Amino acid sequence: MASPGVLLLRSGLAGSRAPMVRIAGLTVLEAAPALAAGAVAATAIDHGFLAGRPGIGLAWLGLLAVLHLVRATAERAVFPHLAAVVEPLRDHLVRRLVSATLLRATDRYGRPEGVDAATVTRLTRQVESVRSLVAALLRTARPLAVSVLAAAAGLAALRLSLLVFLAPLVLVLAVFPLSLRVLSRRRRMVVLADERITARIGESLLAARDVAALDAAGQCLAAIDEAGREVRRTTMAAARTAGFRIAMVTVGGYVPLFALLVAGPQLVAGGRISTGELVGAALYLTGYLLPAVQAVTGTVSAYVTQLGTALTRLAEASGTVPARTAETAAGHSAMPATGGIAVTVDRLTFAYSATAEPVLAGLSLEIAAGEHLAVVGASGIGKSTLANLLAGLERPRTGRVRLDGVPVDELDDRRRSRWVALVPQEAYVFAGTVLANLCYLNPDAEPPAIDETIRLLGASRLVERLGGLAGEITDPATQLSSGERQLLVLVRVHLSPARLVILDEAGCYLDPASEAVAEAAFAARPGTLIVIAHRLASAARADRVLMVQADGARLGPHRQLLAESGAYAELMERWRGGTGV
């Protein structure tokens, strides 16, 4: 089975058959001197110069010069066809990677950590690297391989017995792929190490304020220094493997030439070959086969291993596209799976750094499958942090979150995206049709389900204004208000298969009536609903309310908390009085 990198390369070259056929035809012309050089030289010497007919010898050498002119013309003609291969390949890779990056970013619900510095490295460096390497291989390895075959055929045509001198070359060509695998693995380690140090530096720069505030510059420098040492170790290991090429060049290139020069005079004296055939064989070895061994074990092997490494990394980066497609085609239905997810929070403690005060400390609670919970509390108390912990986007310092008994940090991204949908305050709508935006999490949603969801969420007028489901959103930032973007995203999530929906102030830009309509639609939807309340009216609509405070948390139905918690009653009174929270 072909590797993911090879499959990615094949898909990128799938539309380049015509230029590749033209390149193949020109390659035949480029190989003409390699095929004829030794035979022409032998004829020029044996039947021209040594026979006392220099004119005949010069004529044969003139033929060889013509063949080299043909080769030069063919080489020049290849370049436009090379461009027709590598430019579409680059465009294909960029499209795949941009799609995958956007999917990861939106799977993270627009959070900055969805796209890291290593992704930028892949986009800006490795795509261009693949383009350049494919072009370089088509320029060098292609004529080189054909020239080796042509030179071997020419040597056999000159005198079949001369092929015995190619035995060391055959041995090297047999061993070479094994060394190439080792070198490819070590070059891959170099690329990974390079990405890690890029990510470390990028993270440190993005968190410069926090680093300064926490006096953590020493830890950052230590992490970057360790990543630098890893780069040095992997680079040295790759260099040692690459040094093996010297032995291969000696055995595959110089040993055959040395053997020919030692045995040649005896072969000529014994009449087994002519002087011209000896010179022609030496020309094949020195002019084509020795340079080919040097190039294959040097430049070409470097190109191949670098290309394999880059393609593997790009295939990994863009693998979310086919994986996502397969997942949605197989697993997404028009409505979420029956029943919600039971959520267990066990002694959860979270802080943003090792030295910072915990935002949440020792929180435990049980949320029944299908329950509607509202989370309230003062701004900055940790409500959004709790939402991220429940969705598995943050890791607690201690404690665990379990979804249907499964630790959330043990769910792979694909499974978690089917189980949980977190809707943040800032809604992400992309350029495209209204239908594409609404069905992003459920491409197989049926038209009746889409229409019904739009109606339930109160988005009918908005969709109509945008031109219906086929309407184009060209610039979401100017075409849509913040509230309209939130409404479209709420429709999108309502259509998704998620069995646990977490609305983190997801309707804060909607008017109170529209927010109430949206919450009612989600409350009626099969599944578990957690609402991080922007307006405390959300608490009155929930089955239970979790009030998060600096000194702990209170959990209970709205009326019970009003009666038993003075802090909760005061919070509600302040909201009703219009002073906010």
NULOPA-120801 format. One record per residue (C-alpha): x, y, z; residue in one letter. Coordinates in steps of 0.25 Angstrom, whole numbers. Example, Ala and Ser with C-alpha at 12.3 -4.5 7.8 and 13.67 -1.06 7.14 Angstrom:
<atoms>
+-------+-------+-------+------+
!    xx !    yy !    zz ! type !
+-------+-------+-------+------+
!    49 !   -18 !    31 !    a !
!    55 !    -4 !    29 !    s !
+-------+-------+-------+------+
</atoms>
This chain:
<atoms>
+-------+-------+-------+------+
!    xx !    yy !    zz ! type !
+-------+-------+-------+------+
!     0 !     0 !     0 !    m !
!     5 !    14 !    -4 !    a !
!     9 !    23 !     8 !    s !
!     1 !    35 !    11 !    p !
!    12 !    44 !     5 !    g !
!    12 !    36 !    -8 !    v !
!    -3 !    37 !    -9 !    l !
!    -3 !    52 !    -7 !    l !
!     7 !    54 !   -18 !    l !
!    -1 !    45 !   -27 !    r !
!   -13 !    53 !   -25 !    s !
!    -5 !    66 !   -27 !    g !
!     0 !    61 !   -41 !    l !
!   -13 !    54 !   -45 !    a !
!   -16 !    65 !   -55 !    g !
!    -2 !    66 !   -61 !    s !
!    -3 !    54 !   -70 !    r !
!    -1 !    62 !   -83 !    a !
!    11 !    70 !   -79 !    p !
!    17 !    58 !   -73 !    m !
!    16 !    50 !   -86 !    v !
!    23 !    62 !   -93 !    r !
!    34 !    62 !   -83 !    i !
!    36 !    47 !   -85 !    a !
!    37 !    49 !  -100 !    g !
!    47 !    59 !   -99 !    l !
!    55 !    50 !   -89 !    t !
!    57 !    40 !  -100 !    v !
!    64 !    51 !  -108 !    l !
!    72 !    55 !   -96 !    e !
!    77 !    41 !   -95 !    a !
!    83 !    40 !  -109 !    a !
!    97 !    44 !  -106 !    p !
!    98 !    34 !   -94 !    a !
!    93 !    23 !  -103 !    l !
!   102 !    26 !  -114 !    a !
!   115 !    32 !  -108 !    a !
!   123 !    20 !  -106 !    g !
!   120 !    13 !  -119 !    a !
!   122 !    26 !  -127 !    v !
!   136 !    28 !  -120 !    a !
!   140 !    13 !  -122 !    a !
!   136 !    14 !  -137 !    t !
!   143 !    28 !  -138 !    a !
!   156 !    22 !  -132 !    i !
!   156 !     8 !  -139 !    d !
!   151 !    11 !  -153 !    h !
!   156 !    26 !  -153 !    g !
!   168 !    30 !  -146 !    f !
!   175 !    17 !  -144 !    l !
!   172 !    13 !  -158 !    a !
!   179 !    25 !  -163 !    g !
!   166 !    32 !  -167 !    r !
!   164 !    44 !  -158 !    p !
!   153 !    50 !  -166 !    g !
!   144 !    38 !  -163 !    i !
!   148 !    39 !  -148 !    g !
!   144 !    54 !  -148 !    l !
!   131 !    51 !  -155 !    a !
!   127 !    41 !  -145 !    w !
!   131 !    51 !  -134 !    l !
!   123 !    62 !  -141 !    g !
!   111 !    52 !  -140 !    l !
!   113 !    52 !  -125 !    l !
!   113 !    67 !  -125 !    a !
!   100 !    68 !  -132 !    v !
!    94 !    58 !  -122 !    l !
!    98 !    67 !  -111 !    h !
!    92 !    79 !  -118 !    l !
!    79 !    71 !  -119 !    v !
!    80 !    68 !  -104 !    r !
!    82 !    83 !  -101 !    a !
!    70 !    86 !  -109 !    t !
!    61 !    76 !  -102 !    a !
!    66 !    80 !   -89 !    e !
!    62 !    94 !   -92 !    r !
!    48 !    90 !   -97 !    a !
!    45 !    82 !   -84 !    v !
!    44 !    95 !   -75 !    f !
!    30 !   100 !   -79 !    p !
!    25 !    86 !   -77 !    h !
!    32 !    85 !   -64 !    l !
!    24 !    98 !   -60 !    a !
!    11 !    91 !   -64 !    a !
!    14 !    80 !   -54 !    v !
!    19 !    87 !   -42 !    v !
!    11 !   100 !   -41 !    e !
!    -3 !    92 !   -41 !    p !
!     4 !    83 !   -31 !    l !
!     7 !    94 !   -22 !    r !
!    -7 !   100 !   -23 !    d !
!   -13 !    86 !   -20 !    h !
!    -4 !    85 !    -7 !    l !
!    -8 !    99 !    -3 !    v !
!   -23 !    96 !    -4 !    r !
!   -22 !    83 !     4 !    r !
!   -14 !    90 !    15 !    l !
!   -23 !   102 !    16 !    v !
!   -35 !    94 !    16 !    s !
!   -29 !    85 !    27 !    a !
!   -24 !    97 !    35 !    t !
!   -38 !   104 !    35 !    l !
!   -44 !    91 !    39 !    l !
!   -35 !    90 !    51 !    r !
!   -37 !   104 !    55 !    a !
!   -52 !   103 !    54 !    t !
!   -52 !    90 !    61 !    d !
!   -46 !    98 !    72 !    r !
!   -57 !   108 !    70 !    y !
!   -48 !   119 !    66 !    g !
!   -39 !   118 !    78 !    r !
!   -24 !   123 !    75 !    p !
!   -18 !   110 !    79 !    e !
!   -25 !   103 !    68 !    g !
!   -14 !   107 !    58 !    v !
!     0 !   107 !    63 !    d !
!    14 !   112 !    58 !    a !
!    17 !    98 !    52 !    a !
!     5 !    99 !    43 !    t !
!    10 !   113 !    38 !    v !
!    24 !   106 !    35 !    t !
!    18 !    95 !    27 !    r !
!    10 !   105 !    19 !    l !
!    21 !   114 !    16 !    t !
!    33 !   105 !    15 !    r !
!    29 !    91 !    12 !    q !
!    19 !    94 !     1 !    v !
!    30 !   102 !    -6 !    e !
!    40 !    91 !    -3 !    s !
!    31 !    80 !    -9 !    v !
!    29 !    89 !   -22 !    r !
!    44 !    91 !   -23 !    s !
!    48 !    77 !   -20 !    l !
!    39 !    71 !   -30 !    v !
!    44 !    81 !   -41 !    a !
!    58 !    78 !   -37 !    a !
!    56 !    63 !   -38 !    l !
!    49 !    64 !   -51 !    l !
!    61 !    72 !   -56 !    r !
!    72 !    63 !   -51 !    t !
!    67 !    49 !   -47 !    a !
!    58 !    47 !   -59 !    r !
!    69 !    49 !   -70 !    p !
!    79 !    43 !   -60 !    l !
!    72 !    30 !   -59 !    a !
!    69 !    29 !   -74 !    v !
!    84 !    32 !   -77 !    s !
!    89 !    21 !   -68 !    v !
!    80 !    11 !   -75 !    l !
!    84 !    16 !   -88 !    a !
!    99 !    16 !   -85 !    a !
!    97 !     1 !   -80 !    a !
!    90 !    -2 !   -93 !    a !
!   101 !     5 !  -101 !    g !
!   112 !    -3 !   -93 !    l !
!   105 !   -16 !   -96 !    a !
!   104 !   -13 !  -110 !    a !
!   119 !    -9 !  -111 !    l !
!   123 !   -23 !  -105 !    r !
!   113 !   -31 !   -96 !    l !
!   125 !   -37 !   -88 !    s !
!   128 !   -22 !   -83 !    l !
!   115 !   -23 !   -74 !    l !
!   123 !   -31 !   -64 !    v !
!   130 !   -18 !   -60 !    f !
!   116 !   -12 !   -55 !    l !
!   115 !   -23 !   -44 !    a !
!   119 !   -13 !   -33 !    p !
!   109 !    -3 !   -38 !    l !
!    98 !   -13 !   -38 !    v !
!   102 !   -16 !   -23 !    l !
!   101 !    -2 !   -19 !    v !
!    88 !     1 !   -26 !    l !
!    82 !   -11 !   -18 !    a !
!    88 !    -6 !    -5 !    v !
!    85 !     8 !    -7 !    f !
!    69 !     8 !    -5 !    p !
!    72 !     2 !     9 !    l !
!    81 !    14 !    13 !    s !
!    71 !    23 !     7 !    l !
!    61 !    19 !    17 !    r !
!    70 !    21 !    28 !    v !
!    74 !    35 !    23 !    l !
!    59 !    38 !    21 !    s !
!    55 !    35 !    35 !    r !
!    66 !    43 !    40 !    r !
!    63 !    55 !    31 !    r !
!    49 !    54 !    36 !    r !
!    54 !    55 !    51 !    m !
!    61 !    67 !    46 !    v !
!    48 !    73 !    41 !    v !
!    41 !    70 !    53 !    l !
!    51 !    76 !    62 !    a !
!    51 !    88 !    54 !    d !
!    36 !    90 !    55 !    e !
!    37 !    88 !    70 !    r !
!    47 !    99 !    72 !    i !
!    39 !   108 !    63 !    t !
!    27 !   105 !    71 !    a !
!    34 !   107 !    84 !    r !
!    39 !   121 !    80 !    i !
!    25 !   125 !    74 !    g !
!    18 !   121 !    87 !    e !
!    28 !   129 !    95 !    s !
!    27 !   141 !    87 !    l !
!    11 !   140 !    87 !    l !
!    12 !   139 !   102 !    a !
!    22 !   150 !   104 !    a !
!    13 !   157 !   114 !    r !
!    10 !   145 !   123 !    d !
!    25 !   141 !   122 !    v !
!    29 !   154 !   128 !    a !
!    18 !   155 !   138 !    a !
!    21 !   141 !   143 !    l !
!    36 !   143 !   142 !    d !
!    36 !   131 !   134 !    a !
!    47 !   135 !   124 !    a !
!    57 !   125 !   129 !    g !
!    47 !   113 !   127 !    q !
!    44 !   118 !   113 !    c !
!    59 !   119 !   110 !    l !
!    61 !   105 !   115 !    a !
!    50 !    99 !   106 !    a !
!    56 !   106 !    94 !    i !
!    70 !   102 !    98 !    d !
!    66 !    87 !    99 !    e !
!    59 !    88 !    85 !    a !
!    71 !    94 !    79 !    g !
!    80 !    82 !    85 !    r !
!    70 !    73 !    79 !    e !
!    71 !    80 !    65 !    v !
!    87 !    78 !    67 !    r !
!    86 !    63 !    70 !    r !
!    76 !    60 !    59 !    t !
!    84 !    68 !    49 !    t !
!    97 !    61 !    53 !    m !
!    91 !    47 !    52 !    a !
!    86 !    50 !    38 !    a !
!    99 !    56 !    34 !    a !
!   106 !    43 !    38 !    r !
!    96 !    34 !    30 !    t !
!    98 !    43 !    18 !    a !
!   114 !    41 !    19 !    g !
!   111 !    27 !    15 !    f !
!   110 !    32 !     1 !    r !
!   125 !    33 !     0 !    i !
!   127 !    18 !     1 !    a !
!   116 !    15 !    -9 !    m !
!   122 !    25 !   -19 !    v !
!   135 !    18 !   -17 !    t !
!   129 !     4 !   -19 !    v !
!   119 !     7 !   -30 !    g !
!   127 !    17 !   -38 !    g !
!   142 !    16 !   -36 !    y !
!   143 !     1 !   -34 !    v !
!   137 !    -2 !   -48 !    p !
!   146 !     9 !   -55 !    l !
!   159 !     4 !   -47 !    f !
!   156 !   -11 !   -51 !    a !
!   154 !    -7 !   -66 !    l !
!   167 !     1 !   -66 !    l !
!   174 !   -11 !   -60 !    v !
!   168 !   -22 !   -69 !    a !
!   167 !   -13 !   -81 !    g !
!   181 !   -15 !   -87 !    p !
!   181 !   -30 !   -85 !    q !
!   167 !   -30 !   -92 !    l !
!   172 !   -22 !  -104 !    v !
!   185 !   -30 !  -105 !    a !
!   177 !   -43 !  -105 !    g !
!   168 !   -38 !  -116 !    g !
!   156 !   -39 !  -107 !    r !
!   153 !   -24 !  -109 !    i !
!   158 !   -13 !  -118 !    s !
!   165 !    -1 !  -114 !    t !
!   153 !     7 !  -118 !    g !
!   144 !    -2 !  -110 !    e !
!   153 !     0 !   -98 !    l !
!   152 !    16 !   -99 !    v !
!   137 !    15 !  -102 !    g !
!   135 !     6 !   -89 !    a !
!   143 !    16 !   -81 !    a !
!   135 !    28 !   -87 !    l !
!   122 !    21 !   -83 !    y !
!   128 !    19 !   -69 !    l !
!   134 !    33 !   -67 !    t !
!   124 !    41 !   -75 !    g !
!   111 !    35 !   -70 !    y !
!   111 !    24 !   -60 !    l !
!   121 !    30 !   -50 !    l !
!   114 !    43 !   -50 !    p !
!   101 !    36 !   -49 !    a !
!   106 !    29 !   -36 !    v !
!   111 !    42 !   -30 !    q !
!    98 !    49 !   -33 !    a !
!    89 !    38 !   -29 !    v !
!    96 !    36 !   -15 !    t !
!    97 !    51 !   -13 !    g !
!    88 !    61 !   -19 !    t !
!    77 !    52 !   -24 !    v !
!    77 !    44 !   -10 !    s !
!    76 !    57 !    -3 !    a !
!    64 !    62 !   -12 !    y !
!    57 !    49 !   -10 !    v !
!    58 !    48 !     5 !    t !
!    55 !    63 !     7 !    q !
!    43 !    61 !    -2 !    l !
!    38 !    48 !     5 !    g !
!    39 !    55 !    18 !    t !
!    32 !    68 !    14 !    a !
!    21 !    60 !     7 !    l !
!    19 !    51 !    20 !    t !
!    18 !    64 !    28 !    r !
!     8 !    70 !    18 !    l !
!     0 !    58 !    17 !    a !
!    -1 !    58 !    33 !    e !
!    -5 !    72 !    33 !    a !
!   -15 !    71 !    22 !    s !
!   -20 !    57 !    27 !    g !
!   -32 !    64 !    34 !    t !
!   -39 !    67 !    21 !    v !
!   -41 !    53 !    16 !    p !
!   -43 !    48 !    30 !    a !
!   -53 !    59 !    33 !    r !
!   -60 !    56 !    20 !    t !
!   -61 !    41 !    23 !    a !
!   -66 !    44 !    37 !    e !
!   -77 !    53 !    33 !    t !
!   -81 !    44 !    22 !    a !
!   -82 !    32 !    31 !    a !
!   -86 !    37 !    44 !    g !
!   -94 !    50 !    43 !    h !
!  -109 !    49 !    42 !    s !
!  -120 !    59 !    41 !    a !
!  -122 !    59 !    56 !    m !
!  -113 !    57 !    68 !    p !
!  -112 !    43 !    74 !    a !
!  -123 !    39 !    83 !    t !
!  -121 !    44 !    98 !    g !
!  -111 !    53 !   104 !    g !
!   -97 !    51 !   110 !    i !
!   -95 !    49 !   125 !    a !
!   -85 !    58 !   130 !    v !
!   -76 !    56 !   143 !    t !
!   -67 !    66 !   149 !    v !
!   -58 !    60 !   160 !    d !
!   -50 !    70 !   169 !    r !
!   -46 !    79 !   157 !    l !
!   -35 !    89 !   159 !    t !
!   -30 !    98 !   149 !    f !
!   -20 !   110 !   148 !    a !
!   -13 !   117 !   137 !    y !
!     1 !   114 !   142 !    s !
!     8 !   106 !   152 !    a !
!     9 !   119 !   161 !    t !
!    -4 !   125 !   159 !    a !
!   -16 !   124 !   168 !    e !
!   -26 !   114 !   163 !    p !
!   -38 !   119 !   155 !    v !
!   -46 !   106 !   159 !    l !
!   -43 !    98 !   172 !    a !
!   -48 !    85 !   175 !    g !
!   -61 !    86 !   167 !    l !
!   -69 !    73 !   167 !    s !
!   -83 !    71 !   160 !    l !
!   -92 !    62 !   153 !    e !
!  -100 !    66 !   141 !    i !
!  -110 !    56 !   136 !    a !
!  -111 !    51 !   122 !    a !
!  -122 !    61 !   115 !    g !
!  -121 !    71 !   126 !    e !
!  -121 !    86 !   124 !    h !
!  -111 !    93 !   133 !    l !
!  -109 !   108 !   134 !    a !
!   -95 !   113 !   139 !    v !
!   -95 !   127 !   146 !    v !
!   -85 !   136 !   153 !    g !
!   -78 !   149 !   153 !    a !
!   -69 !   152 !   141 !    s !
!   -56 !   146 !   141 !    g !
!   -60 !   136 !   152 !    i !
!   -56 !   124 !   143 !    g !
!   -69 !   121 !   135 !    k !
!   -63 !   120 !   121 !    s !
!   -51 !   113 !   127 !    t !
!   -61 !   102 !   132 !    l !
!   -67 !   101 !   118 !    a !
!   -54 !    99 !   112 !    n !
!   -50 !    88 !   122 !    l !
!   -64 !    81 !   120 !    l !
!   -61 !    81 !   105 !    a !
!   -47 !    76 !   106 !    g !
!   -40 !    89 !   101 !    l !
!   -33 !    91 !   114 !    e !
!   -26 !    81 !   123 !    r !
!   -28 !    82 !   139 !    p !
!   -17 !    83 !   149 !    r !
!   -24 !    72 !   156 !    t !
!   -37 !    65 !   155 !    g !
!   -44 !    59 !   143 !    r !
!   -56 !    62 !   134 !    v !
!   -63 !    49 !   129 !    r !
!   -74 !    48 !   118 !    l !
!   -82 !    36 !   119 !    d !
!   -71 !    30 !   128 !    g !
!   -60 !    33 !   118 !    v !
!   -49 !    43 !   122 !    p !
!   -50 !    55 !   112 !    v !
!   -35 !    56 !   111 !    d !
!   -35 !    41 !   105 !    e !
!   -45 !    44 !    94 !    l !
!   -39 !    46 !    80 !    d !
!   -42 !    59 !    73 !    d !
!   -52 !    51 !    63 !    r !
!   -60 !    45 !    74 !    r !
!   -60 !    58 !    83 !    r !
!   -65 !    66 !    71 !    s !
!   -77 !    56 !    69 !    r !
!   -80 !    57 !    84 !    w !
!   -78 !    71 !    88 !    v !
!   -81 !    85 !    82 !    a !
!   -75 !    97 !    89 !    l !
!   -81 !   110 !    84 !    v !
!   -73 !   122 !    88 !    p !
!   -77 !   137 !    89 !    q !
!   -69 !   140 !    76 !    e !
!   -76 !   133 !    65 !    a !
!   -69 !   128 !    52 !    y !
!   -76 !   129 !    39 !    v !
!   -68 !   127 !    27 !    f !
!   -69 !   132 !    12 !    a !
!   -78 !   123 !     4 !    g !
!   -92 !   119 !     3 !    t !
!  -102 !   120 !    14 !    v !
!  -105 !   105 !    13 !    l !
!   -90 !   102 !    14 !    a !
!   -89 !   110 !    27 !    n !
!  -101 !   103 !    33 !    l !
!   -98 !    89 !    29 !    c !
!   -83 !    90 !    32 !    y !
!   -84 !    80 !    44 !    l !
!   -94 !    72 !    37 !    n !
!   -93 !    71 !    22 !    p !
!  -103 !    60 !    21 !    d !
!  -115 !    68 !    28 !    a !
!  -128 !    67 !    20 !    e !
!  -135 !    79 !    14 !    p !
!  -147 !    78 !    24 !    p !
!  -138 !    77 !    36 !    a !
!  -130 !    89 !    31 !    i !
!  -143 !    97 !    29 !    d !
!  -149 !    93 !    42 !    e !
!  -136 !    97 !    50 !    t !
!  -136 !   110 !    43 !    i !
!  -150 !   112 !    48 !    r !
!  -148 !   108 !    62 !    l !
!  -136 !   117 !    64 !    l !
!  -144 !   129 !    58 !    g !
!  -134 !   130 !    47 !    a !
!  -144 !   130 !    35 !    s !
!  -144 !   145 !    32 !    r !
!  -128 !   145 !    33 !    l !
!  -127 !   134 !    23 !    v !
!  -137 !   140 !    14 !    e !
!  -129 !   154 !    14 !    r !
!  -117 !   146 !    10 !    l !
!  -123 !   140 !    -2 !    g !
!  -128 !   127 !     4 !    g !
!  -119 !   115 !     6 !    l !
!  -112 !   117 !    -8 !    a !
!  -109 !   131 !    -4 !    g !
!   -94 !   135 !    -4 !    e !
!   -87 !   141 !     8 !    i !
!   -75 !   148 !     2 !    t !
!   -71 !   156 !    14 !    d !
!   -77 !   152 !    27 !    p !
!   -71 !   163 !    35 !    a !
!   -78 !   174 !    27 !    t !
!   -90 !   166 !    22 !    q !
!   -94 !   161 !    36 !    l !
!   -95 !   167 !    50 !    s !
!   -89 !   160 !    62 !    s !
!  -103 !   155 !    66 !    g !
!  -106 !   150 !    52 !    e !
!   -93 !   142 !    52 !    r !
!   -97 !   136 !    65 !    q !
!  -111 !   132 !    60 !    l !
!  -105 !   125 !    48 !    l !
!   -95 !   118 !    57 !    v !
!  -106 !   113 !    66 !    l !
!  -114 !   108 !    54 !    v !
!  -101 !   100 !    50 !    r !
!   -99 !    94 !    64 !    v !
!  -114 !    91 !    66 !    h !
!  -112 !    82 !    53 !    l !
!  -100 !    75 !    57 !    s !
!   -99 !    61 !    63 !    p !
!   -94 !    66 !    76 !    a !
!  -100 !    60 !    89 !    r !
!   -94 !    71 !    98 !    l !
!   -96 !    85 !    94 !    v !
!   -89 !    96 !   102 !    i !
!   -93 !   110 !   100 !    l !
!   -83 !   120 !   105 !    d !
!   -90 !   133 !   104 !    e !
!   -93 !   129 !    90 !    a !
!  -105 !   138 !    89 !    g !
!   -99 !   151 !    96 !    c !
!  -101 !   159 !    83 !    y !
!  -116 !   155 !    81 !    l !
!  -127 !   162 !    87 !    d !
!  -133 !   156 !   100 !    p !
!  -145 !   150 !    92 !    a !
!  -137 !   144 !    81 !    s !
!  -127 !   138 !    91 !    e !
!  -139 !   132 !    99 !    a !
!  -144 !   126 !    86 !    v !
!  -131 !   120 !    83 !    a !
!  -129 !   114 !    97 !    e !
!  -143 !   108 !    96 !    a !
!  -140 !   101 !    83 !    a !
!  -127 !    95 !    89 !    f !
!  -135 !    91 !   102 !    a !
!  -145 !    83 !    93 !    a !
!  -134 !    77 !    85 !    r !
!  -129 !    63 !    89 !    p !
!  -116 !    64 !    97 !    g !
!  -110 !    70 !   109 !    t !
!  -110 !    86 !   109 !    l !
!  -100 !    94 !   117 !    i !
!  -102 !   109 !   116 !    v !
!   -92 !   119 !   121 !    i !
!  -102 !   130 !   124 !    a !
!  -100 !   144 !   119 !    h !
!  -114 !   148 !   124 !    r !
!  -119 !   142 !   137 !    l !
!  -132 !   139 !   130 !    a !
!  -125 !   127 !   125 !    s !
!  -124 !   122 !   139 !    a !
!  -139 !   122 !   141 !    a !
!  -141 !   114 !   128 !    r !
!  -131 !   103 !   133 !    a !
!  -134 !    90 !   140 !    d !
!  -123 !    93 !   150 !    r !
!  -113 !   105 !   152 !    v !
!   -98 !   104 !   156 !    l !
!   -94 !   117 !   163 !    m !
!   -79 !   119 !   162 !    v !
!   -72 !   127 !   173 !    q !
!   -58 !   130 !   178 !    a !
!   -61 !   122 !   191 !    d !
!   -67 !   110 !   184 !    g !
!   -80 !   107 !   176 !    a !
!   -95 !   105 !   179 !    r !
!  -103 !    95 !   170 !    l !
!  -118 !    94 !   170 !    g !
!  -131 !    98 !   163 !    p !
!  -134 !   113 !   161 !    h !
!  -145 !   114 !   172 !    r !
!  -137 !   106 !   182 !    q !
!  -124 !   115 !   180 !    l !
!  -133 !   127 !   181 !    l !
!  -138 !   123 !   195 !    a !
!  -125 !   117 !   201 !    e !
!  -114 !   125 !   195 !    s !
!  -113 !   140 !   198 !    g !
!  -102 !   142 !   188 !    a !
!  -111 !   136 !   177 !    y !
!  -123 !   144 !   181 !    a !
!  -114 !   157 !   181 !    e !
!  -109 !   153 !   167 !    l !
!  -123 !   152 !   162 !    m !
!  -127 !   165 !   168 !    e !
!  -116 !   173 !   163 !    r !
!  -119 !   167 !   149 !    w !
!  -133 !   171 !   150 !    r !
!  -130 !   184 !   154 !    g !
!  -122 !   186 !   141 !    g !
!  -108 !   188 !   148 !    t !
!  -103 !   176 !   141 !    g !
!   -93 !   166 !   147 !    v !
+-------+-------+-------+------+
</atoms>
